[in-house]
Amino acid sequence: MTVSAEMAELLGGSGAIAQGSPDVNRAMCPSRGILEHVTSRWAVLVLAALLARTYRFSELRRTVGGVSEKMLAQTLQTLERDGFVLREAKAVVPPHVEYSLTASGREAAQQVFDLARWSERQVSGVEDARAAYDERRRDGKSPSGV
C-alpha cells in the first residue's frame, strides 16, 4: 500500500481521494505550499493571535513575541495572498492598517491554534524524553536502547 493509499483509507476509503485530486503526499501537490504557509513558525502564531481579534500591525508584532517587522510583514503578505488574512487600510489620520481572518483563515487558525495548545501541554513530557535520550547517549547506548 502506498502512503497516498494509506491516507485515502484514513480519510474514508480508497474512493475518498480521486485520481488527480490534491494529495499532500505527492511531491508536486499544491497543497504542500499551503501546508507550509499555515504551519510556519510565524504563521501559526499570527493565525492563533488573529483568531482572538483584529489587530493593527504594531499590536500584532507585540503579541507575537520575537517576530521581526520584516518577518511579520512577509508572513502577513503570504497569508493575505493565500486568502487567509484580510488587510484593511483605514482612511483615517494618521492612516493605519488592520488585519483579520477570512472565513478560510478562521478555519486554518483554529487548526493551528489547537496544535499550538497541544504543544504547550506536551512540554514537560518532551523535556523528560529529551533528558532520557541525552542520558542514554552519554552512557554510550543507542537512543533506541539497543
C-alpha positions as a Python dict, from the first residue, in 0.01 Angstrom:
ca = {
    (1, 'M'): (0, 0, 0),
    (2, 'T'): (140, 343, -90),
    (3, 'V'): (143, 635, 151),
    (4, 'S'): (-128, 801, -58),
    (5, 'A'): (-342, 490, -45),
    (6, 'E'): (-294, 474, 332),
    (7, 'M'): (-404, 837, 362),
    (8, 'A'): (-705, 769, 141),
    (9, 'E'): (-801, 481, 365),
    (10, 'L'): (-770, 702, 675),
    (11, 'L'): (-990, 962, 507),
    (12, 'G'): (-1273, 723, 444),
    (13, 'G'): (-1173, 464, 190),
    (14, 'S'): (-985, 442, -137),
    (15, 'G'): (-1252, 643, -317),
    (16, 'A'): (-1209, 940, -82),
    (17, 'I'): (-919, 1081, -282),
    (18, 'A'): (-989, 1066, -651),
    (19, 'Q'): (-706, 1034, -901),
    (20, 'G'): (-574, 1383, -972),
    (21, 'S'): (-724, 1532, -655),
    (22, 'P'): (-497, 1718, -414),
    (23, 'D'): (-277, 1477, -219),
    (24, 'V'): (-25, 1632, 20),
    (25, 'N'): (194, 1324, -16),
    (26, 'R'): (252, 1384, -389),
    (27, 'A'): (577, 1573, -447),
    (28, 'M'): (427, 1846, -665),
    (29, 'C'): (89, 1882, -495),
    (30, 'P'): (0, 2250, -440),
    (31, 'S'): (-145, 2161, -101),
    (32, 'R'): (213, 2129, 25),
    (33, 'G'): (267, 2501, -27),
    (34, 'I'): (-50, 2581, 165),
    (35, 'L'): (55, 2348, 445),
    (36, 'E'): (398, 2510, 454),
    (37, 'H'): (247, 2858, 473),
    (38, 'V'): (0, 2791, 754),
    (39, 'T'): (239, 2579, 962),
    (40, 'S'): (543, 2805, 951),
    (41, 'R'): (652, 2923, 1294),
    (42, 'W'): (531, 3280, 1248),
    (43, 'A'): (213, 3192, 1061),
    (44, 'V'): (97, 2961, 1341),
    (45, 'L'): (145, 3240, 1594),
    (46, 'V'): (-11, 3509, 1372),
    (47, 'L'): (-313, 3295, 1287),
    (48, 'A'): (-363, 3200, 1652),
    (49, 'A'): (-347, 3565, 1758),
    (50, 'L'): (-590, 3675, 1487),
    (51, 'L'): (-831, 3406, 1599),
    (52, 'A'): (-894, 3619, 1908),
    (53, 'R'): (-950, 3954, 1733),
    (54, 'T'): (-847, 4204, 1466),
    (55, 'Y'): (-503, 4360, 1513),
    (56, 'R'): (-310, 4655, 1385),
    (57, 'F'): (42, 4572, 1267),
    (58, 'S'): (225, 4706, 1572),
    (59, 'E'): (-19, 4536, 1812),
    (60, 'L'): (28, 4207, 1632),
    (61, 'R'): (405, 4244, 1646),
    (62, 'R'): (391, 4296, 2023),
    (63, 'T'): (155, 3999, 2062),
    (64, 'V'): (372, 3762, 1859),
    (65, 'G'): (685, 3784, 2070),
    (66, 'G'): (1018, 3766, 1889),
    (67, 'V'): (897, 3826, 1535),
    (68, 'S'): (1085, 4092, 1340),
    (69, 'E'): (899, 4359, 1150),
    (70, 'K'): (1025, 4211, 823),
    (71, 'M'): (914, 3855, 906),
    (72, 'L'): (574, 3970, 1027),
    (73, 'A'): (520, 4170, 708),
    (74, 'Q'): (625, 3873, 492),
    (75, 'T'): (405, 3633, 689),
    (76, 'L'): (103, 3862, 665),
    (77, 'Q'): (156, 3910, 290),
    (78, 'T'): (179, 3534, 235),
    (79, 'L'): (-132, 3468, 440),
    (80, 'E'): (-318, 3750, 264),
    (81, 'R'): (-216, 3616, -77),
    (82, 'D'): (-339, 3269, 18),
    (83, 'G'): (-673, 3415, 125),
    (84, 'F'): (-639, 3355, 499),
    (85, 'V'): (-585, 3713, 617),
    (86, 'L'): (-773, 4028, 525),
    (87, 'R'): (-570, 4351, 521),
    (88, 'E'): (-784, 4660, 558),
    (89, 'A'): (-630, 5006, 523),
    (90, 'K'): (-829, 5264, 721),
    (91, 'A'): (-859, 5610, 568),
    (92, 'V'): (-803, 5797, 892),
    (93, 'V'): (-541, 6042, 1016),
    (94, 'P'): (-292, 5901, 1084),
    (95, 'P'): (-364, 5610, 847),
    (96, 'H'): (-347, 5258, 984),
    (97, 'V'): (-397, 4902, 868),
    (98, 'E'): (-591, 4628, 1041),
    (99, 'Y'): (-552, 4254, 993),
    (100, 'S'): (-825, 3997, 1046),
    (101, 'L'): (-907, 3645, 935),
    (102, 'T'): (-1117, 3545, 638),
    (103, 'A'): (-1356, 3250, 672),
    (104, 'S'): (-1091, 3005, 549),
    (105, 'G'): (-834, 3183, 765),
    (106, 'R'): (-1051, 3127, 1070),
    (107, 'E'): (-1071, 2757, 987),
    (108, 'A'): (-694, 2732, 939),
    (109, 'A'): (-633, 2936, 1255),
    (110, 'Q'): (-847, 2704, 1463),
    (111, 'Q'): (-646, 2404, 1338),
    (112, 'V'): (-306, 2557, 1417),
    (113, 'F'): (-436, 2707, 1744),
    (114, 'D'): (-531, 2358, 1860),
    (115, 'L'): (-187, 2230, 1757),
    (116, 'A'): (-15, 2516, 1942),
    (117, 'R'): (-214, 2449, 2260),
    (118, 'W'): (-137, 2076, 2228),
    (119, 'S'): (236, 2154, 2201),
    (120, 'E'): (215, 2364, 2519),
    (121, 'R'): (66, 2065, 2703),
    (122, 'Q'): (349, 1840, 2578),
    (123, 'V'): (642, 2050, 2708),
    (124, 'S'): (704, 1853, 3029),
    (125, 'G'): (683, 1511, 2861),
    (126, 'V'): (905, 1617, 2572),
    (127, 'E'): (1163, 1766, 2809),
    (128, 'D'): (1165, 1439, 3006),
    (129, 'A'): (1202, 1235, 2686),
    (130, 'R'): (1490, 1455, 2568),
    (131, 'A'): (1669, 1425, 2901),
    (132, 'A'): (1632, 1046, 2895),
    (133, 'Y'): (1755, 1034, 2535),
    (134, 'D'): (2055, 1254, 2615),
    (135, 'E'): (2137, 1041, 2921),
    (136, 'R'): (2134, 722, 2711),
    (137, 'R'): (2362, 891, 2457),
    (138, 'R'): (2607, 996, 2729),
    (139, 'D'): (2614, 639, 2861),
    (140, 'G'): (2710, 513, 2516),
    (141, 'K'): (2384, 335, 2449),
    (142, 'S'): (2192, 388, 2130),
    (143, 'P'): (1879, 603, 2167),
    (144, 'S'): (1657, 303, 2099),
    (145, 'G'): (1819, 111, 2384),
    (146, 'V'): (1985, -141, 2150),
}
